[in-house]
């Protein structure tokens, strides 16, 4: 299925929301309840030369959690999650600074290329790839801005594996914020095109639900 430009923009925003929700969950619980929510985000970082948007996310169902999180934040519901919103806003701000810093882009591109080879040529395990992504985030993204404050349980936040996962998913968030920008996403869309984004997200979720219903 090919997606139009607004569907692509909304799916890239859903990926950011999914990354933000993953960060919150890991910081509070020590791990993701459903690892399937994390794998498409990791893959999106390592896929640096896709043939198009649908090559990054061939299965939109992988972003269903993110679509639900996004709708919760931008829809009419009062049940908004201020913490996830703060992470999304912080990720978008980091991406804007990253896009203005050519040196950071070159450094990160080299690091991701190395991680891609480690995973695909040498079959490094997921934990090692996540640790590499975390290191790349610390070296290439963190210096661009004040640290994004992460709330969670101190006992978890002290653990190196938890720190690595948080940084890896923040990197995934930035990667998808860059993608959103490349797809024509603008800050003004949150003001002037919010309802269009809401309708698009609702339509995508409705399609996913219909596809998952058993055929009579």
ZAVO-156165 format. One record per residue (C-alpha): residue number from 1; residue in one letter; x, y, z. Coordinates in nm, 2 decimals. Layout:
% residues N
NODE   pos   code       xx       yy       zz
NODE   NUM      A        X        Y        Z
...
END
This chain:
% residues 216
NODE   pos   code       xx       yy       zz
NODE     1      X     0.00     0.00     0.00
NODE     2      X     0.13     0.34    -0.10
NODE     3      X     0.07     0.63     0.13
NODE     4      X     0.00     0.99     0.03
NODE     5      X     0.20     1.28     0.16
NODE     6      X    -0.02     1.35     0.46
NODE     7      X    -0.04     0.98     0.56
NODE     8      X     0.34     0.97     0.54
NODE     9      X     0.37     1.28     0.76
NODE    10      X     0.13     1.14     1.02
NODE    11      X     0.30     0.80     1.02
NODE    12      X     0.64     0.97     1.08
NODE    13      X     0.48     1.17     1.37
NODE    14      X     0.34     0.85     1.50
NODE    15      X     0.69     0.70     1.50
NODE    16      X     0.80     1.00     1.71
NODE    17      X     0.51     0.95     1.95
NODE    18      X     0.59     0.58     1.97
NODE    19      X     0.95     0.65     2.05
NODE    20      X     0.84     0.90     2.32
NODE    21      X     0.60     0.65     2.47
NODE    22      X     0.88     0.38     2.46
NODE    23      X     1.11     0.62     2.65
NODE    24      X     0.84     0.68     2.92
NODE    25      X     0.76     0.32     2.96
NODE    26      X     1.13     0.21     2.98
NODE    27      X     1.21     0.48     3.23
NODE    28      X     0.92     0.38     3.46
NODE    29      X     0.92     0.00     3.42
NODE    30      X     1.27    -0.09     3.31
NODE    31      X     1.17    -0.23     2.97
NODE    32      X     0.91    -0.23     2.70
NODE    33      X     0.61    -0.43     2.77
NODE    34      X     0.59    -0.53     2.40
NODE    35      X     0.93    -0.54     2.23
NODE    36      X     0.75    -0.53     1.89
NODE    37      X     0.69    -0.16     1.96
NODE    38      X     1.06    -0.10     1.96
NODE    39      X     1.19    -0.30     1.66
NODE    40      X     1.05    -0.09     1.38
NODE    41      X     1.20     0.22     1.54
NODE    42      X     1.54     0.06     1.56
NODE    43      X     1.51    -0.06     1.19
NODE    44      X     1.41     0.29     1.09
NODE    45      X     1.74     0.43     1.22
NODE    46      X     1.95     0.16     1.05
NODE    47      X     1.77     0.20     0.71
NODE    48      X     1.96     0.51     0.59
NODE    49      X     1.90     0.47     0.22
NODE    50      X     1.55     0.36     0.17
NODE    51      X     1.39     0.36    -0.17
NODE    52      X     1.09     0.55    -0.03
NODE    53      X     0.88     0.60     0.28
NODE    54      X     0.71     0.27     0.25
NODE    55      X     1.05     0.09     0.25
NODE    56      X     1.11     0.23     0.60
NODE    57      X     0.77     0.12     0.73
NODE    58      X     0.64    -0.16     0.50
NODE    59      X     0.39    -0.26     0.77
NODE    60      X     0.20     0.05     0.91
NODE    61      X     0.06    -0.19     1.18
NODE    62      X     0.41    -0.15     1.34
NODE    63      X     0.31     0.21     1.42
NODE    64      X    -0.04     0.14     1.55
NODE    65      X     0.07     0.22     1.91
NODE    66      X     0.23     0.54     1.79
NODE    67      X    -0.08     0.64     1.60
NODE    68      X    -0.29     0.59     1.92
NODE    69      X    -0.04     0.79     2.12
NODE    70      X    -0.04     1.07     1.86
NODE    71      X    -0.42     1.09     1.86
NODE    72      X    -0.42     1.11     2.23
NODE    73      X    -0.19     1.41     2.22
NODE    74      X    -0.34     1.61     1.92
NODE    75      X    -0.70     1.49     1.92
NODE    76      X    -1.00     1.63     2.10
NODE    77      X    -0.96     1.40     2.41
NODE    78      X    -0.88     1.56     2.74
NODE    79      X    -0.68     1.25     2.84
NODE    80      X    -0.35     1.39     2.72
NODE    81      X    -0.01     1.27     2.84
NODE    82      X     0.20     1.58     2.92
NODE    83      X     0.51     1.38     2.96
NODE    84      X     0.49     1.22     2.61
NODE    85      X     0.40     1.56     2.46
NODE    86      X     0.72     1.71     2.63
NODE    87      X     0.93     1.43     2.48
NODE    88      X     0.78     1.48     2.14
NODE    89      X     0.84     1.85     2.15
NODE    90      X     1.20     1.80     2.27
NODE    91      X     1.27     1.55     2.00
NODE    92      X     1.14     1.78     1.73
NODE    93      X     1.36     2.07     1.86
NODE    94      X     1.66     1.84     1.86
NODE    95      X     1.59     1.74     1.50
NODE    96      X     1.58     2.11     1.40
NODE    97      X     1.92     2.17     1.56
NODE    98      X     2.06     1.85     1.40
NODE    99      X     1.95     1.96     1.06
NODE   100      X     2.14     2.29     1.10
NODE   101      X     2.46     2.11     1.20
NODE   102      X     2.64     1.95     0.91
NODE   103      X     2.92     1.81     1.12
NODE   104      X     2.67     1.62     1.34
NODE   105      X     2.49     1.49     1.03
NODE   106      X     2.82     1.35     0.89
NODE   107      X     2.93     1.20     1.22
NODE   108      X     2.59     1.03     1.28
NODE   109      X     2.57     0.90     0.92
NODE   110      X     2.91     0.73     0.97
NODE   111      X     2.81     0.58     1.30
NODE   112      X     2.48     0.45     1.17
NODE   113      X     2.66     0.30     0.86
NODE   114      X     2.89     0.12     1.10
NODE   115      X     2.60    -0.01     1.31
NODE   116      X     2.42    -0.13     0.99
NODE   117      X     2.73    -0.33     0.89
NODE   118      X     2.76    -0.48     1.25
NODE   119      X     2.40    -0.60     1.24
NODE   120      X     2.37    -0.72     0.88
NODE   121      X     2.72    -0.84     0.80
NODE   122      X     2.84    -0.96     1.15
NODE   123      X     2.50    -1.03     1.30
NODE   124      X     2.56    -0.84     1.63
NODE   125      X     2.27    -0.89     1.87
NODE   126      X     2.00    -0.63     1.94
NODE   127      X     2.15    -0.53     2.27
NODE   128      X     2.48    -0.45     2.11
NODE   129      X     2.31    -0.25     1.83
NODE   130      X     2.11    -0.05     2.09
NODE   131      X     2.42     0.02     2.29
NODE   132      X     2.58     0.15     1.97
NODE   133      X     2.28     0.37     1.89
NODE   134      X     2.29     0.51     2.24
NODE   135      X     2.65     0.59     2.20
NODE   136      X     2.58     0.76     1.87
NODE   137      X     2.30     0.97     2.03
NODE   138      X     2.53     1.07     2.32
NODE   139      X     2.82     1.18     2.08
NODE   140      X     2.62     1.33     1.79
NODE   141      X     2.29     1.45     1.92
NODE   142      X     2.32     1.53     2.29
NODE   143      X     2.58     1.80     2.25
NODE   144      X     2.34     2.00     2.03
NODE   145      X     2.11     2.11     2.32
NODE   146      X     2.04     2.09     2.69
NODE   147      X     1.97     1.73     2.80
NODE   148      X     1.61     1.62     2.77
NODE   149      X     1.49     1.55     3.12
NODE   150      X     1.36     1.20     3.15
NODE   151      X     1.13     1.11     3.44
NODE   152      X     1.13     0.76     3.58
NODE   153      X     1.22     0.53     3.87
NODE   154      X     1.57     0.61     3.99
NODE   155      X     1.66     0.24     4.03
NODE   156      X     1.59     0.19     3.66
NODE   157      X     1.75     0.51     3.54
NODE   158      X     2.08     0.41     3.70
NODE   159      X     2.10     0.09     3.49
NODE   160      X     2.32     0.10     3.18
NODE   161      X     2.08    -0.11     2.98
NODE   162      X     1.79     0.12     3.06
NODE   163      X     2.00     0.43     2.97
NODE   164      X     2.10     0.27     2.64
NODE   165      X     1.74     0.19     2.55
NODE   166      X     1.63     0.54     2.63
NODE   167      X     1.90     0.70     2.42
NODE   168      X     1.84     0.46     2.14
NODE   169      X     1.47     0.54     2.12
NODE   170      X     1.55     0.92     2.15
NODE   171      X     1.78     0.87     1.85
NODE   172      X     1.49     0.69     1.67
NODE   173      X     1.26     0.98     1.75
NODE   174      X     1.51     1.23     1.60
NODE   175      X     1.55     1.01     1.29
NODE   176      X     1.18     1.02     1.24
NODE   177      X     1.16     1.39     1.31
NODE   178      X     1.41     1.44     1.04
NODE   179      X     1.20     1.22     0.81
NODE   180      X     0.89     1.43     0.90
NODE   181      X     1.08     1.74     0.80
NODE   182      X     1.19     1.59     0.47
NODE   183      X     0.83     1.50     0.40
NODE   184      X     0.73     1.87     0.43
NODE   185      X     0.63     1.86     0.80
NODE   186      X     0.62     2.21     0.95
NODE   187      X     0.56     2.34     1.30
NODE   188      X     0.27     2.54     1.16
NODE   189      X     0.09     2.22     1.08
NODE   190      X     0.02     2.17     1.45
NODE   191      X    -0.16     2.50     1.45
NODE   192      X    -0.33     2.52     1.11
NODE   193      X    -0.35     2.15     0.99
NODE   194      X    -0.42     1.98     1.32
NODE   195      X    -0.76     1.85     1.22
NODE   196      X    -0.63     1.72     0.90
NODE   197      X    -0.36     1.53     1.09
NODE   198      X    -0.63     1.40     1.33
NODE   199      X    -0.85     1.28     1.05
NODE   200      X    -0.56     1.11     0.87
NODE   201      X    -0.45     0.93     1.19
NODE   202      X    -0.81     0.82     1.26
NODE   203      X    -0.84     0.69     0.90
NODE   204      X    -0.51     0.50     0.92
NODE   205      X    -0.62     0.34     1.25
NODE   206      X    -0.96     0.25     1.11
NODE   207      X    -0.79     0.07     0.82
NODE   208      X    -0.56    -0.12     1.05
NODE   209      X    -0.86    -0.23     1.27
NODE   210      X    -1.06    -0.34     0.96
NODE   211      X    -0.76    -0.54     0.84
NODE   212      X    -0.73    -0.72     1.18
NODE   213      X    -1.10    -0.81     1.20
NODE   214      X    -1.17    -1.18     1.11
NODE   215      X    -1.34    -1.23     0.78
NODE   216      X    -1.69    -1.37     0.80
END
